[in-house]
Amino acid sequence: GQELWVEGRNGVVELPFLGRKIAFHVRGFFQSNLYLPQYLIPDVMQGLAGGSSLADLYCGVGLFSSFLAPAFDRVVGVESDPYTIDLARRNVPGKGHEFFASTVEDWCQGPQAK
């Protein structure tokens, strides 16, 4: 297997997935099988062709949103961990996207979900 060694204070790692660098924190949630995203990402992209808006609930660091954002006018990411949502903002390219540090349940009941 492949090992990952991180030095320094902030614990943020950037790894390439299908040609795009994705930042995540070693103590946060991320796909632990680093080989799996290369198979998951194309399947998700094939299933969602694009459109006006995409809601990525439980978005984490925006792994899937980062690849889907170019096909959508607006991406909304929802994740309960504020530090992780900051990484999603960093990982998802383009403008006009919104990210909420909230539980999905609370976000769905709020006005921003409308």
C-alpha positions in Angstrom: 0.0 0.0 0.0 0.8 3.6 -0.2 1.9 5.5 2.9 1.4 9.1 3.6 3.7 11.0 5.9 2.7 14.5 7.1 5.0 16.9 8.8 4.2 20.4 10.0 1.6 22.0 12.2 -1.6 22.3 10.2 -2.1 18.7 9.0 -3.6 19.7 5.6 -2.6 17.4 2.8 -3.2 18.0 -0.9 -3.3 14.9 -3.2 -4.1 14.7 -6.9 -7.3 12.9 -7.9 -7.9 12.6 -11.7 -5.7 15.6 -12.3 -7.2 17.9 -9.6 -5.6 18.6 -6.3 -7.9 18.1 -3.3 -7.0 19.4 0.2 -8.1 17.6 3.3 -7.1 17.5 6.9 -5.5 14.3 8.3 -7.7 14.4 11.4 -10.9 15.1 9.4 -13.1 12.7 7.5 -11.9 11.8 4.1 -12.1 8.7 1.9 -9.6 6.4 3.7 -9.1 4.3 0.6 -7.1 6.7 -1.6 -7.5 4.5 -4.7 -11.3 4.5 -4.6 -12.0 8.1 -5.7 -10.6 7.5 -9.2 -13.5 5.1 -9.7 -16.2 6.9 -7.7 -15.7 10.3 -9.3 -16.4 9.3 -12.9 -19.5 7.4 -11.8 -20.9 10.4 -10.0 -20.1 12.7 -12.9 -21.8 10.4 -15.3 -24.9 10.2 -13.1 -25.2 14.0 -12.9 -25.0 15.7 -16.3 -25.3 19.3 -15.0 -27.8 22.1 -14.6 -28.5 25.2 -12.6 -28.0 24.0 -9.0 -26.3 21.1 -7.2 -26.8 20.5 -3.5 -23.9 18.4 -2.1 -25.1 17.3 1.3 -22.5 15.9 3.7 -20.0 17.4 1.2 -16.9 17.0 3.4 -14.0 18.8 1.7 -15.9 19.0 -1.6 -14.4 16.0 -3.4 -17.4 15.4 -5.7 -18.4 19.0 -5.9 -15.0 20.0 -7.1 -15.5 17.8 -10.2 -19.1 18.6 -10.7 -18.9 22.4 -10.2 -18.0 23.2 -13.8 -21.2 21.6 -15.0 -23.5 23.6 -12.7 -24.2 27.2 -12.3 -24.3 27.0 -8.5 -23.1 24.5 -6.0 -24.3 24.4 -2.4 -22.2 22.4 0.0 -23.4 21.5 3.5 -21.1 20.0 6.1 -21.3 20.2 9.9 -17.5 20.7 10.5 -16.6 24.3 9.9 -12.9 23.5 9.2 -13.9 20.9 6.6 -16.3 23.3 4.9 -13.4 25.8 4.6 -11.5 23.2 2.7 -14.5 22.6 0.5 -14.5 26.3 -0.4 -10.8 26.0 -1.3 -11.3 22.8 -3.3 -14.4 23.7 -5.4 -13.5 25.9 -8.4 -15.5 28.8 -9.7 -17.7 31.5 -8.3 -21.2 31.7 -7.1 -21.0 28.6 -4.9 -22.2 28.6 -1.3 -21.0 26.5 1.6 -22.8 26.1 5.0 -21.3 24.8 8.2 -24.4 23.2 9.4 -26.0 19.8 10.0 -27.9 18.7 6.9 -31.1 18.4 9.1 -30.8 22.0 10.2 -29.9 23.3 6.8 -32.9 21.5 5.2 -35.3 23.2 7.6 -33.8 26.7 7.0 -34.6 29.3 4.4 -31.4 28.7 2.4 -32.7 25.2 1.4 -35.6 26.7 -0.5 
